[in-house]
Amino acid sequence: MSFLGFLLLGLIAGAIAKAILPGKQGGGWFITLLLGVVGALLGGWIGGLLFNVNLGEFFSISTWLLAIGGSIIVLLIYGALTRKKA
């Protein structure tokens, strides 16, 4: 997958992860892009370790599921780290 394809995958996966998780997550489109790309990397790494699947194909359902799953994990960690104490 090309670099631009990977950025597009990360942006869309980050946006889908934000839509899936309840509550209000901070950050704009740039934070969404960063979290999505990091999540796609994390999802690809976990998928490679556990399921022997990689993120080589842009239009593969396994690529999208791994990227979205990784983005959800990264978004949960980001939310826990940036949560304001009341």
C-alpha positions in Angstrom: 0.0 0.0 0.0 1.3 3.5 -0.8 2.0 6.1 1.8 -1.0 8.2 0.7 -3.2 5.2 0.8 -2.0 4.4 4.3 -2.7 8.0 5.4 -6.2 7.8 3.9 -6.8 4.4 5.6 -5.7 5.9 8.9 -7.9 9.0 8.6 -11.0 7.0 7.7 -10.3 4.4 10.4 -9.8 7.1 13.0 -13.1 8.8 12.0 -14.9 5.5 12.2 -13.4 4.7 15.6 -14.5 8.1 16.9 -18.0 7.4 15.6 -18.1 4.0 17.3 -16.9 5.1 20.7 -19.5 6.8 22.9 -18.8 10.2 24.5 -17.0 13.2 23.3 -13.4 12.8 22.2 -11.3 15.8 21.8 -9.1 16.7 18.8 -9.7 17.8 15.3 -8.9 16.2 12.0 -5.2 16.2 12.6 -5.5 14.3 15.8 -7.9 11.9 14.1 -5.3 11.4 11.3 -2.5 10.7 13.8 -4.6 8.4 16.0 -5.9 6.6 12.9 -2.4 6.0 11.4 -1.0 4.9 14.8 -4.1 2.7 15.2 -3.7 1.2 11.8 0.0 0.4 12.6 -1.1 -1.1 15.9 -3.8 -3.1 14.3 -1.5 -4.4 11.5 1.1 -5.4 14.1 -1.4 -7.2 16.3 -3.0 -8.8 13.2 0.5 -10.0 12.0 1.3 -11.5 15.4 -2.0 -13.2 16.1 -3.6 -13.9 12.8 -0.7 -13.7 10.3 -2.5 -11.0 8.4 -0.9 -7.8 7.1 -2.2 -4.4 5.9 -1.0 -4.8 2.3 -4.3 -4.5 0.5 -6.3 -1.2 0.7 -9.7 -2.8 -0.3 -9.4 -5.9 2.0 -11.9 -6.2 4.8 -9.3 -7.6 7.1 -7.2 -4.5 6.5 -10.1 -2.3 7.4 -11.1 -4.3 10.5 -7.6 -4.4 11.9 -7.1 -0.6 11.2 -10.4 0.3 12.9 -9.8 -2.1 15.8 -6.3 -0.6 16.3 -7.7 2.9 16.1 -10.3 2.1 18.8 -7.6 0.9 21.1 -5.4 4.0 20.5 -8.5 6.3 20.9 -9.3 4.7 24.2 -5.7 5.1 25.4 -5.7 8.8 24.2 -9.0 9.4 26.0 -7.7 8.0 29.2 -4.5 10.1 29.0 -6.3 13.4 28.2 -9.3 13.0 30.4 -9.8 16.1 32.6 -10.0 15.4 36.3 -13.2 16.8 37.8 
